[in-house]
C-alpha cells in the first residue's frame, strides 16, 4: 500500500497552478459590496510554496509564501483546506475555507466581528478556460436562521452549482464556534469542509 501524501504534497497536488475567477464581497446582510476578477498562481519556488493573487481591476498583487503549510492550516486528503487562527477569543477573527473539485474551486473568507459576521467573500475559481460564470450583480445571499446562534447563507443556487456556508450569526463566548462550507457541483455529491473552535477557543482537529 502506498504511503499517504504529506500535508504539503496533498495541498500542492490539488491546488498548485493557475486559477482564474471572481471575488464577490458581501456585507453582514449578504448584499454585494464589491467584486473583481482575479488570477491566482500557486507554485513551488526555491523550496517555498508561493501564492500570488492579482486583482484584475486594479492590478494589485498580494503574495504569501511558506516552506510548509502552517499548523493552523487544516488540509483534507481530497485537497480541501481551511485557514485561520489556532485560538479565538473576544476579538475579531478571519477564517478561509476552500473546496476543490477537479479544475474548479470554491472559497469563502468569513470575517467575524466582536458580535457577529462583518463580511463574507465568495470566490469562484477555475483553471484557465474552466471558470464558472459568477452570479449576476448585484448579488444577494439568501440567509436563513438555523438552530441556536447559527445561520445558513446560500451563496449560489443554480442548476449547476449550490454553494452555502453555515456560520455563527452571533458571538456567544464559551460556546463552540463553527464555520462549514458546502458545495454541490452538478453531477457530484456534496463537498464539505468545516472549521471548528471549541468552547475554550482552541481549534478542533479536522474531521
C-alpha positions as CSV (number, residue, x, y, z in Angstrom):
1,X,0.0,0.0,0.0
2,X,1.5,3.4,-1.0
3,X,2.4,5.8,1.8
4,X,-0.1,8.6,2.3
5,X,0.9,12.0,0.9
6,X,2.3,14.6,3.3
7,X,0.2,17.7,4.0
8,X,2.4,19.7,1.7
9,X,2.1,17.3,-1.2
10,X,-1.6,16.9,-0.8
11,X,-2.1,20.7,-0.8
12,X,0.1,21.1,-4.0
13,X,-1.3,18.1,-5.9
14,X,-4.8,19.6,-5.8
15,X,-4.2,23.4,-5.6
16,X,-1.0,24.2,-7.4
17,X,-1.1,26.0,-10.8
18,X,-3.2,28.8,-12.2
19,X,-6.7,29.8,-11.2
20,X,-9.0,32.4,-12.6
21,X,-12.1,33.6,-11.0
22,X,-14.2,36.3,-9.4
23,X,-14.2,37.7,-5.8
24,X,-17.6,38.9,-4.5
25,X,-17.6,40.6,-1.1
26,X,-20.9,40.6,0.8
27,X,-21.8,42.7,3.8
28,X,-23.3,41.5,7.1
29,X,-26.7,41.3,5.4
30,X,-25.4,39.3,2.4
31,X,-25.6,42.2,0.0
32,X,-22.8,42.7,-2.5
33,X,-20.3,45.5,-1.7
34,X,-17.7,44.9,-4.4
35,X,-16.5,42.4,-7.0
36,X,-13.4,42.0,-9.1
37,X,-11.9,39.4,-11.5
38,X,-8.9,37.6,-10.1
39,X,-6.0,35.4,-11.1
40,X,-4.1,33.2,-8.6
41,X,-0.8,31.4,-9.2
42,X,0.3,28.7,-6.7
43,X,3.7,27.3,-7.3
44,X,6.9,25.9,-5.7
45,X,9.8,28.4,-5.9
46,X,13.1,27.9,-4.2
47,X,11.7,25.3,-1.8
48,X,8.8,27.6,-0.9
49,X,5.1,27.4,-1.7
50,X,4.3,30.8,-3.2
51,X,0.7,32.0,-3.8
52,X,0.3,35.3,-5.7
53,X,-3.2,36.8,-6.1
54,X,-3.8,39.5,-8.8
55,X,-6.8,41.9,-8.6
56,X,-7.9,42.1,-12.2
57,X,-9.4,45.5,-11.7
58,X,-6.5,47.3,-10.1
59,X,-3.5,45.1,-11.0
60,X,-2.5,44.9,-7.3
61,X,-0.7,41.7,-6.4
62,X,-0.7,40.1,-2.9
63,X,1.6,37.2,-2.2
64,X,2.2,34.8,0.6
65,X,4.9,32.1,0.9
66,X,5.7,29.3,3.3
67,X,8.0,26.3,3.3
68,X,5.4,24.0,4.9
69,X,1.7,24.6,5.5
70,X,1.3,26.2,8.9
71,X,-0.1,24.1,11.7
72,X,-3.3,26.1,11.8
73,X,-4.0,25.2,8.1
74,X,-6.2,22.1,8.0
75,X,-5.9,20.0,4.8
76,X,-8.2,17.1,3.9
77,X,-6.9,14.1,1.9
78,X,-9.0,15.4,-1.0
79,X,-7.1,18.7,-1.0
80,X,-9.8,20.8,0.6
81,X,-8.4,23.2,3.2
82,X,-9.1,25.9,5.7
83,X,-7.0,28.6,7.3
84,X,-7.5,30.8,10.3
85,X,-6.2,31.3,13.9
86,X,-5.5,28.4,16.1
87,X,-7.2,30.1,19.0
88,X,-10.1,32.6,19.1
89,X,-11.5,34.8,21.9
90,X,-13.5,38.1,22.3
91,X,-11.8,39.7,19.3
92,X,-12.4,39.8,15.6
93,X,-11.0,36.9,13.5
94,X,-11.0,35.7,9.9
95,X,-11.5,32.1,8.5
96,X,-10.9,31.0,5.0
97,X,-12.2,27.7,3.6
98,X,-11.7,26.1,0.2
99,X,-13.2,23.2,-1.7
100,X,-11.6,21.7,-4.8
101,X,-13.4,19.7,-7.5
102,X,-11.1,18.9,-10.3
103,X,-10.5,22.1,-12.3
104,X,-12.8,24.2,-10.2
105,X,-12.7,25.6,-6.7
106,X,-15.0,27.5,-4.3
107,X,-13.6,29.6,-1.4
108,X,-15.1,31.7,1.2
109,X,-13.4,34.2,3.5
110,X,-15.6,34.9,6.6
111,X,-14.7,38.0,8.8
112,X,-16.1,37.6,12.3
113,X,-16.6,40.8,14.4
114,X,-17.0,41.1,18.1
115,X,-20.7,40.4,17.9
116,X,-21.4,38.7,14.6
117,X,-20.5,38.5,11.0
118,X,-18.9,41.5,9.3
119,X,-18.5,40.2,5.8
120,X,-18.3,37.1,3.6
121,X,-16.3,36.8,0.4
122,X,-17.3,34.3,-2.2
123,X,-14.5,33.2,-4.6
124,X,-15.5,31.2,-7.7
125,X,-12.4,29.9,-9.4
126,X,-11.3,27.5,-12.2
127,X,-8.4,26.5,-14.3
128,X,-7.9,28.8,-17.3
129,X,-11.0,28.2,-19.5
130,X,-12.8,26.3,-16.8
131,X,-14.3,29.1,-14.7
132,X,-18.0,29.2,-14.0
133,X,-19.9,32.4,-14.7
134,X,-20.3,34.4,-11.5
135,X,-23.7,35.3,-10.1
136,X,-25.3,38.4,-11.7
137,X,-24.5,41.7,-10.0
138,X,-25.6,43.0,-7.5
139,X,-25.5,39.6,-5.7
140,X,-27.6,38.9,-2.7
141,X,-27.1,35.8,-0.5
142,X,-30.2,34.0,0.8
143,X,-29.9,33.9,4.6
144,X,-31.9,31.7,6.9
145,X,-31.6,31.1,10.6
146,X,-30.6,27.7,11.8
147,X,-30.8,26.4,15.3
148,X,-29.3,28.5,18.1
149,X,-26.8,31.2,17.1
150,X,-26.1,29.7,13.6
151,X,-27.3,30.9,10.2
152,X,-27.1,29.4,6.7
153,X,-26.0,31.6,3.8
154,X,-26.8,30.3,0.3
155,X,-24.2,31.9,-1.9
156,X,-25.0,30.2,-5.2
157,X,-28.1,28.2,-6.2
158,X,-28.2,27.4,-9.9
159,X,-28.9,24.2,-11.9
160,X,-25.1,23.6,-12.0
161,X,-23.9,24.7,-8.5
162,X,-25.2,25.1,-5.0
163,X,-22.8,26.8,-2.5
164,X,-23.6,27.5,1.1
165,X,-21.8,28.4,4.2
166,X,-23.1,27.7,7.7
167,X,-21.7,30.2,10.2
168,X,-22.2,31.8,13.6
169,X,-24.6,34.7,13.2
170,X,-23.9,35.6,16.9
171,X,-20.8,35.5,19.0
172,X,-21.5,33.5,22.2
173,X,-18.4,33.2,24.2
174,X,-18.0,29.9,26.0
175,X,-19.7,28.0,23.1
176,X,-18.1,26.2,20.1
177,X,-17.8,28.4,17.0
178,X,-18.1,26.6,13.7
179,X,-17.9,27.6,10.0
180,X,-18.9,25.0,7.4
181,X,-18.6,25.4,3.6
182,X,-20.6,23.1,1.3
183,X,-20.6,22.9,-2.5
184,X,-22.7,20.6,-4.7
185,X,-21.5,20.8,-8.3
186,X,-23.7,19.3,-10.9
187,X,-23.4,15.5,-11.1
188,X,-21.4,15.3,-7.9
189,X,-22.1,14.6,-4.3
190,X,-21.9,17.5,-1.8
191,X,-18.3,18.5,-0.9
192,X,-17.8,19.9,2.6
193,X,-15.2,21.3,4.9
194,X,-15.7,22.8,8.4
195,X,-13.5,24.7,10.8
196,X,-14.5,24.4,14.5
197,X,-13.2,26.1,17.6
198,X,-14.1,24.5,21.0
199,X,-15.8,26.4,23.8
200,X,-12.2,27.1,25.1
201,X,-11.4,28.9,21.8
202,X,-8.9,26.3,20.7
203,X,-9.1,24.9,17.1
204,X,-10.5,21.4,16.9
205,X,-8.9,18.7,14.7
206,X,-10.3,18.4,11.2
207,X,-12.8,15.5,10.9
